[in-house]
Amino acid sequence: MNENYLQKILKERMDDLQKIINSREKSLSYAPQGSLRINIKGKKIDYYHYDANDAAIPAHGRYIGRNSMDFAEALAQKAYDKNVLKCAKEELELIEKLTKTYERTVPEKIYESLEDARKKLVNPIFLPDDEYIKQWEAKEYVGQGFAPGAHEIYTRKGERVRSKSEKIIADCLNELCIPYRYECPLHLEPYGIIYPDFTILNINTRKEGYLEHFGLLDDEEYLDKALKKVDLYLKNGLRPGKELIITYESSQHVFDQRYLKELLGDYIALG
């Protein structure tokens, strides 16, 4: 997990805590005075309203009858809300202190602070995101190649792909700043080498995932091969919705780019 992702998680937690604080403070503003005391004898449970500031209420508390259980519930909710509010404020304060000092105490930031001449002499324990992406994308590999006479379709980056849908996917990955390799070989047991349509990098976790687009599902032979390919991924521990993203289309089901963006957003958020 890199520092940017951790900061994102902390920010989300701070937002959630602030919402909790706001909602509990509002709830407490409507809460009744006093507190709830519960007396349990065997199977019998009695509820008492206690308020040291109200002289009209006995020191041991005023009995709450069964027809006033909504009042007992309000007092119980008040105690719960006070505890939640206290814990939420304490956690928020701790996170705020952490975020103020975090950036200057992260070891990974040291390399980024070095001048270029010194960077060349250092073997960093952690590369900045941009440098990691640059090195990941620069790794050479041999793809499947194209048959003579095959349609020439190119992405915005000038890469050749096999279909218009793959062009849409590649352009979407590029738009979302998700690094990818097109048809990079992958070894899966027991089959051997396969060529995922896209190998993608989750920069938050620095782990690779795979995106397969099945575009001819009307064709029974194609469908059979597609299912066997998915089975192969599963046998190697690569799960749809986790390490594997699957998109598809047929003559009756058009490929939806909006759905693709949702899937990619979920993948990056996995962290």
KOLROKE-454723 format. One record per residue (C-alpha): residue in one letter; residue number from 1; y, z, x; chain. Coordinates in Angstrom, 1 decimal. Example, Ala and Ser with C-alpha at 12.3 -4.5 7.8 and 13.67 -1.06 7.14 Angstrom:
R:A:1:-4.5:7.8:12.3:A $
R:S:2:-1.1:7.1:13.7:A $
***
This chain:
R:M:1:0.0:0.0:0.0:A $
R:N:2:3.3:-1.0:1.6:A $
R:E:3:6.5:1.0:1.3:A $
R:N:4:8.2:-1.4:-1.2:A $
R:Y:5:5.3:-1.0:-3.6:A $
R:L:6:5.4:2.8:-3.2:A $
R:Q:7:9.1:2.9:-3.9:A $
R:K:8:8.5:0.8:-7.0:A $
R:I:9:5.9:3.2:-8.2:A $
R:L:10:8.2:6.2:-7.6:A $
R:K:11:11.1:4.5:-9.4:A $
R:E:12:8.8:3.9:-12.4:A $
R:R:13:7.7:7.5:-12.4:A $
R:M:14:11.3:8.7:-12.2:A $
R:D:15:12.2:6.5:-15.2:A $
R:D:16:9.2:7.9:-17.1:A $
R:L:17:10.1:11.5:-16.3:A $
R:Q:18:13.7:11.0:-17.4:A $
R:K:19:12.5:9.6:-20.7:A $
R:I:20:10.3:12.7:-21.1:A $
R:I:21:13.3:15.0:-20.2:A $
R:N:22:15.5:13.3:-22.7:A $
R:S:23:13.0:13.4:-25.5:A $
R:R:24:12.0:17.1:-24.9:A $
R:E:25:15.7:18.2:-24.7:A $
R:K:26:16.3:16.4:-28.0:A $
R:S:27:13.3:18.1:-29.6:A $
R:L:28:14.3:21.5:-28.3:A $
R:S:29:17.8:21.1:-29.8:A $
R:Y:30:16.2:21.2:-33.2:A $
R:A:31:13.7:24.0:-32.5:A $
R:P:32:13.8:27.3:-34.3:A $
R:Q:33:15.0:30.5:-32.6:A $
R:G:34:12.4:32.9:-31.2:A $
R:S:35:8.8:32.4:-30.0:A $
R:L:36:5.3:32.5:-31.3:A $
R:R:37:2.8:35.3:-30.7:A $
R:I:38:-0.9:34.7:-31.6:A $
R:N:39:-3.2:37.6:-32.4:A $
R:I:40:-6.9:36.8:-32.4:A $
R:K:41:-9.5:39.2:-33.8:A $
R:G:42:-13.0:37.7:-34.0:A $
R:K:43:-12.7:34.6:-36.1:A $
R:K:44:-9.4:35.7:-37.6:A $
R:I:45:-6.2:34.2:-36.1:A $
R:D:46:-2.8:35.6:-37.1:A $
R:Y:47:0.6:34.2:-36.1:A $
R:Y:48:3.8:36.2:-35.6:A $
R:H:49:7.4:35.2:-35.1:A $
R:Y:50:9.0:37.1:-32.2:A $
R:D:51:12.7:37.2:-31.4:A $
R:A:52:14.2:40.0:-29.3:A $
R:N:53:17.7:38.9:-30.2:A $
R:D:54:17.1:39.3:-33.9:A $
R:A:55:17.2:42.9:-35.0:A $
R:A:56:15.8:42.0:-38.4:A $
R:I:57:12.5:41.0:-36.8:A $
R:P:58:10.2:43.9:-35.9:A $
R:A:59:9.4:44.5:-32.2:A $
R:H:60:5.8:43.4:-32.7:A $
R:G:61:6.9:40.3:-34.6:A $
R:R:62:7.1:39.1:-38.2:A $
R:Y:63:3.9:37.8:-39.7:A $
R:I:64:3.8:34.1:-40.5:A $
R:G:65:1.9:33.4:-43.7:A $
R:R:66:-0.5:30.5:-44.3:A $
R:N:67:2.1:28.9:-46.5:A $
R:S:68:4.5:28.8:-43.5:A $
R:M:69:2.3:27.1:-40.9:A $
R:D:70:4.9:24.4:-40.4:A $
R:F:71:7.1:27.1:-38.9:A $
R:A:72:4.3:28.3:-36.6:A $
R:E:73:3.8:24.7:-35.5:A $
R:A:74:7.5:24.3:-34.7:A $
R:L:75:7.4:27.5:-32.6:A $
R:A:76:4.3:26.3:-30.8:A $
R:Q:77:5.8:22.9:-30.2:A $
R:K:78:8.9:24.6:-28.8:A $
R:A:79:6.9:26.5:-26.2:A $
R:Y:80:5.0:23.3:-25.3:A $
R:D:81:8.3:21.3:-25.0:A $
R:K:82:9.9:24.0:-22.8:A $
R:N:83:6.9:23.9:-20.3:A $
R:V:84:6.9:20.1:-20.3:A $
R:L:85:10.6:20.0:-19.7:A $
R:K:86:10.4:22.5:-16.9:A $
R:C:87:7.6:20.6:-15.1:A $
R:A:88:9.3:17.2:-15.6:A $
R:K:89:12.5:18.4:-14.1:A $
R:E:90:10.8:19.9:-11.1:A $
R:E:91:8.8:16.7:-10.5:A $
R:L:92:11.9:14.6:-10.9:A $
R:E:93:13.8:16.7:-8.4:A $
R:L:94:10.9:16.5:-5.9:A $
R:I:95:10.7:12.7:-6.2:A $
R:E:96:14.5:12.3:-5.9:A $
R:K:97:14.4:14.3:-2.6:A $
R:L:98:11.5:12.2:-1.4:A $
R:T:99:13.3:8.9:-2.1:A $
R:K:100:16.4:10.0:-0.3:A $
R:T:101:14.5:10.6:2.9:A $
R:Y:102:11.7:8.1:2.5:A $
R:E:103:13.3:5.0:3.9:A $
R:R:104:14.3:6.5:7.2:A $
R:T:105:11.0:8.3:7.8:A $
R:V:106:8.6:5.4:7.1:A $
R:P:107:6.8:4.4:10.3:A $
R:E:108:6.5:0.8:9.2:A $
R:K:109:10.3:0.4:9.3:A $
R:I:110:10.4:1.0:13.0:A $
R:Y:111:9.3:-2.5:13.9:A $
R:E:112:11.9:-4.1:11.6:A $
R:S:113:14.6:-2.1:13.4:A $
R:L:114:13.8:-3.6:16.8:A $
R:E:115:15.7:-6.5:18.3:A $
R:D:116:13.8:-9.8:18.5:A $
R:A:117:13.4:-9.6:22.3:A $
R:R:118:11.7:-6.3:22.0:A $
R:K:119:9.6:-7.3:19.0:A $
R:K:120:7.9:-10.0:21.1:A $
R:L:121:6.6:-7.2:23.5:A $
R:V:122:5.3:-4.9:20.8:A $
R:N:123:2.0:-4.9:18.9:A $
R:P:124:3.1:-3.4:15.6:A $
R:I:125:0.8:-1.3:13.4:A $
R:F:126:2.3:-2.8:10.3:A $
R:L:127:4.0:-6.2:9.9:A $
R:P:128:7.0:-6.6:7.5:A $
R:D:129:6.1:-8.5:4.4:A $
R:D:130:7.8:-11.7:5.4:A $
R:E:131:6.1:-11.8:8.8:A $
R:Y:132:2.7:-10.9:7.2:A $
R:I:133:3.1:-13.7:4.7:A $
R:K:134:4.1:-16.2:7.4:A $
R:Q:135:1.0:-15.4:9.5:A $
R:W:136:-1.3:-15.5:6.4:A $
R:E:137:0.0:-18.9:5.3:A $
R:A:138:-0.2:-20.2:8.9:A $
R:K:139:-3.9:-19.7:9.2:A $
R:E:140:-5.6:-23.0:9.5:A $
R:Y:141:-8.6:-24.1:7.3:A $
R:V:142:-10.4:-27.2:6.2:A $
R:G:143:-10.3:-27.9:2.5:A $
R:Q:144:-12.5:-30.3:0.5:A $
R:G:145:-10.4:-33.4:1.0:A $
R:F:146:-9.9:-36.1:-1.6:A $
R:A:147:-12.0:-39.1:-2.5:A $
R:P:148:-10.6:-42.5:-1.9:A $
R:G:149:-8.6:-43.8:-4.9:A $
R:A:150:-8.2:-40.3:-6.4:A $
R:H:151:-4.9:-39.6:-8.3:A $
R:E:152:-2.2:-38.5:-6.1:A $
R:I:153:-0.5:-35.4:-7.6:A $
R:Y:154:1.9:-33.3:-5.5:A $
R:T:155:3.4:-29.8:-5.9:A $
R:R:156:7.1:-29.0:-5.4:A $
R:K:157:6.1:-27.9:-1.9:A $
R:G:158:4.6:-31.4:-1.2:A $
R:E:159:1.0:-30.2:-1.3:A $
R:R:160:-1.6:-32.5:-2.9:A $
R:V:161:-3.7:-31.2:-5.7:A $
R:R:162:-6.3:-32.6:-8.1:A $
R:S:163:-4.6:-32.3:-11.5:A $
R:K:164:-1.4:-31.8:-13.4:A $
R:S:165:-2.5:-28.3:-14.4:A $
R:E:166:-3.2:-27.4:-10.7:A $
R:K:167:0.3:-28.6:-10.0:A $
R:I:168:1.7:-26.3:-12.7:A $
R:I:169:-0.3:-23.4:-11.2:A $
R:A:170:0.9:-24.1:-7.6:A $
R:D:171:4.5:-24.4:-8.7:A $
R:C:172:4.2:-21.2:-10.8:A $
R:L:173:2.8:-19.3:-7.8:A $
R:N:174:5.6:-20.6:-5.6:A $
R:E:175:8.2:-19.6:-8.3:A $
R:L:176:6.8:-16.1:-8.4:A $
R:C:177:6.7:-15.9:-4.6:A $
R:I:178:3.0:-15.3:-4.5:A $
R:P:179:1.5:-16.7:-1.3:A $
R:Y:180:-1.5:-19.0:-1.8:A $
R:R:181:-3.9:-21.4:-0.1:A $
R:Y:182:-5.3:-24.4:-2.0:A $
R:E:183:-9.0:-24.9:-1.8:A $
R:C:184:-9.6:-22.6:1.1:A $
R:P:185:-13.3:-22.2:1.8:A $
R:L:186:-14.9:-18.9:0.8:A $
R:H:187:-18.5:-17.7:1.6:A $
R:L:188:-20.3:-16.1:-1.3:A $
R:E:189:-23.9:-14.9:-1.3:A $
R:P:190:-26.4:-16.4:-1.9:A $
R:Y:191:-24.8:-19.8:-2.4:A $
R:G:192:-22.8:-20.2:0.8:A $
R:I:193:-19.4:-21.9:0.9:A $
R:I:194:-17.3:-22.6:-2.2:A $
R:Y:195:-13.8:-23.7:-2.6:A $
R:P:196:-11.7:-21.6:-5.0:A $
R:D:197:-8.8:-23.6:-6.5:A $
R:F:198:-6.4:-21.0:-5.2:A $
R:T:199:-6.7:-18.1:-2.8:A $
R:I:200:-3.8:-15.8:-3.6:A $
R:L:201:-2.3:-12.8:-1.7:A $
R:N:202:-1.2:-9.6:-3.4:A $
R:I:203:1.5:-8.6:-0.9:A $
R:N:204:1.7:-5.1:-2.4:A $
R:T:205:-1.9:-4.4:-1.4:A $
R:R:206:-2.3:-7.2:1.2:A $
R:K:207:-5.6:-8.1:-0.4:A $
R:E:208:-6.7:-11.6:-1.3:A $
R:G:209:-7.7:-12.7:-4.8:A $
R:Y:210:-8.8:-16.0:-6.3:A $
R:L:211:-7.6:-18.2:-9.1:A $
R:E:212:-9.9:-20.7:-10.8:A $
R:H:213:-8.7:-23.3:-13.3:A $
R:F:214:-11.4:-24.8:-15.5:A $
R:G:215:-9.9:-27.9:-17.0:A $
R:L:216:-12.8:-29.9:-18.5:A $
R:L:217:-14.6:-27.4:-20.7:A $
R:D:218:-15.4:-30.2:-23.2:A $
R:D:219:-17.9:-31.6:-20.6:A $
R:E:220:-21.2:-29.7:-20.9:A $
R:E:221:-22.2:-30.3:-17.3:A $
R:Y:222:-18.7:-29.2:-16.1:A $
R:L:223:-18.9:-26.1:-18.3:A $
R:D:224:-22.4:-25.2:-16.9:A $
R:K:225:-21.1:-25.4:-13.3:A $
R:A:226:-18.0:-23.4:-14.2:A $
R:L:227:-20.2:-20.6:-15.7:A $
R:K:228:-22.4:-20.6:-12.6:A $
R:K:229:-19.3:-20.3:-10.4:A $
R:V:230:-18.1:-17.3:-12.4:A $
R:D:231:-21.5:-15.7:-12.1:A $
R:L:232:-21.4:-16.2:-8.3:A $
R:Y:233:-18.0:-14.4:-8.2:A $
R:L:234:-19.4:-11.5:-10.2:A $
R:K:235:-22.5:-11.2:-8.0:A $
R:N:236:-20.1:-10.8:-5.1:A $
R:G:237:-18.1:-8.1:-6.7:A $
R:L:238:-15.1:-10.3:-7.7:A $
R:R:239:-14.2:-9.4:-11.2:A $
R:P:240:-12.1:-11.4:-13.7:A $
R:G:241:-8.9:-9.6:-14.3:A $
R:K:242:-9.2:-7.8:-11.0:A $
R:E:243:-9.9:-9.9:-7.9:A $
R:L:244:-10.4:-13.1:-10.0:A $
R:I:245:-8.0:-14.9:-12.3:A $
R:I:246:-9.4:-17.5:-14.7:A $
R:T:247:-7.5:-20.1:-16.6:A $
R:Y:248:-8.9:-23.0:-18.7:A $
R:E:249:-8.2:-25.8:-21.0:A $
R:S:250:-10.0:-28.3:-23.2:A $
R:S:251:-9.0:-31.1:-25.6:A $
R:Q:252:-8.5:-28.4:-28.2:A $
R:H:253:-6.9:-25.7:-26.1:A $
R:V:254:-3.8:-26.6:-24.1:A $
R:F:255:-3.2:-24.9:-20.8:A $
R:D:256:-0.4:-22.3:-21.4:A $
R:Q:257:1.9:-21.6:-18.5:A $
R:R:258:3.3:-18.4:-20.2:A $
R:Y:259:-0.2:-17.0:-20.3:A $
R:L:260:-0.6:-17.8:-16.6:A $
R:K:261:2.6:-15.8:-15.7:A $
R:E:262:1.3:-12.8:-17.6:A $
R:L:263:-2.0:-12.9:-15.7:A $
R:L:264:-0.3:-13.2:-12.4:A $
R:G:265:2.1:-10.4:-13.3:A $
R:D:266:-0.9:-8.1:-14.1:A $
R:Y:267:-2.6:-9.1:-10.9:A $
R:I:268:0.4:-8.2:-8.8:A $
R:A:269:0.9:-4.9:-10.7:A $
R:L:270:-2.7:-3.8:-9.9:A $
R:G:271:-1.5:-2.6:-6.6:A $
***
